[in-house]
């Protein structure tokens, strides 16, 4: 998601084609819209959904090896979802924040957090009003420790309360993380016009 200001009427141009001709072939613009002047791609959103993909199979995948985390041992979805449900609500997520980006507060609201099976993958879907640096990857690393027995499900509330990154699990690889959806207020969505 990005936005930019133009000096000419963009409706006279094929914005998607223009950008796609200039971008690296790994990136594709799928949609372009004319939006209200007050719209800001980062600051106007109300919440986001991230997906972290895990290839959960005895055999690695050649096609998705750079797009997912490979875990050979079968994962316990019931346990993972029982653990993930403890993240829902407003919490201080300092224990899951990597250093590097200053923020005013580490308190965030998580609206949903769940693991699902999808075509050979185990996907972690998490929706919230904001995320800290590497927060999703740190959460996944911690929840995978619960699945492997390295920590107990009962330890998660205490970990959140501790506000200490050193107590949480490892940061999993970035290759499995995807920004899946960005949500904006309905009044801004109504003003958008496809280009």
N, C-alpha and C positions, 0 to 999 in steps of 0.2 A: 504494500500500500504506500503510495506517494502522492504528493500534490505539487503543483507548480502554478505560477501566475504568468499569464501571457498578455501581450499587448495587442494581439489581433484576435478576431473571433475564431475560436478553434473549430467551430462547426463547419468551416470552409475547408477543413483538412482531414485527411485520414490519419488521425493521431496514432492509432494502434500500429498501422503499417509503418509509419515514419519511425516510431520508436523501435519496433522489432527489426527494422533494417540496420539500426545502429548498435543494438545490444549484442552482447556475447550470446552465442547460441544456447547457452545453459539457462538463459532468462527469457521469458516470453510475456509480453503484455497481452492479457486476455480480455480486458475491459477498460474503457476510458469513459469518464463522465464529466460533464460540466456541473460544478457544484457552487453553492453559495460562497460569497467572499469570506464569511466567518469560518468556513470549514478548514480544519487542519488535520492532516492524515494521522498524526500522532496524538495530539491533544484533544481532539473532538470525540474520540471513541469512548464508549461506555464500558466495554469489556472485550476480551479476546479469548479464543480457544487455541491451545497448542496441542499437537499430537506428537508423541514420541513412539517410534516404530521399533519393535524388537522382532527379529527373525528367530522364532523359537522352534528349532528343528535340530535333529541329530546331525544333519548335513548342512554345511553352509550354502549360501546362495551366491552365485556369481553375478547375477543381474542386480542384486540389491546390496552387495557387500559395502558399498560406499554410501548407502542411503538408509542404513539401519544398523542396529546393534545385534550381533549374533549371540544367542545364548542356547547352548546345546541341551541343557537339562530342562525338562518340561516344567513350566511355571504353574503355580497354584493360583488360578484366577480368583477363587473364592477368598483366599487369604489376602491376596493383593488388593482386592476390592474392599475387603473389611478394613484394611489398613488405610487405603486411599480415602475412604469415607470420613476418617478422622481429620482430614485436612479441610473439609467443607466448613465454611463459616469465616468469621473475621478473626485473624490471628496475626501475631507478630512473627514473620517468617525470616527473622535474622539468622536463624540456624541453617537456612538454606540459601543464603546470599553469599556469592563470591565477591571479593573486594574488587574495586575498580571503578564503579560508577557511583558518585555521591547521590544520595536520595534524602528527601526531607523526613520520610518515615519508612519503616520496613513493615508496617501493618498493611495487609492486603485482605480482600474478601475473595474467597474461592466459592463459586456457585455450584460446581460439580467437578468430581475427580473420579474417573473409573477406567478400568482396563477392559478391553473387548478383544475378541478373536476376529480377525479379518484376513481371509485369504492366505493363511500360513503365518501371518504376523500376529503378535500380541501388541495392541496399541493402547497407549495411555493417553486418554483425553482429559484435559484439564481446562476449565473455563473460570476466569476471574477478572476482577476489575483492574488488575495490573500485576506485573511480575518483576521480580528483582533480577539482577545479573546472574545468569546460570541457575536460577531458582528451579525451573522445571527439570533440568538435568541433575541437579543435586537431590531433588525429591525422588526421581526415578532411581538414582543410585542408592538412596536410603531404603526405599521400598523393596528393592531387589535384595538388600541385606536381610530384610525381614523374611522374604521368601526362602532365602538360603539358610536361615536359622542363625545368622550371625548376630541378630538382635531380636527381641521379642516385640510382638504387636503392642503390648502394654507399654513399651518404652517410648512410643511416638509422642503422646501428650507431654511427657517430661522433656523430651528433646525440643519440642516447640517452645515450651516455657523457658528452657535454658538459654535461648538466644545466643548459642555458641556454635559457630560453623564447624569447629574442630570435632564436635560430637556427632555430627551427621555423617552420612555415607559419602562415598566418592562421587565425583562429578563424572557421569557417563559421557561417552563420546558424542560430539555434536552431530555426527552424520544421521542420527535418527530423529532429530528435532525438526518439526515443521510448524510454522504459523498457519493454522488451518482456517481461521475465520476472525474477522474484526467486525465488531458491532458498533453502529452509530445511532444517535438519537433519531427517532422516527421523523422529527421535523426536518432534519438535515437530509435524510434519505428521500423524502418527498420532493425536495428541491432539485435532486440530481436528474440530469438528462443524459441519456446515452449519446456518445459521439460515434 
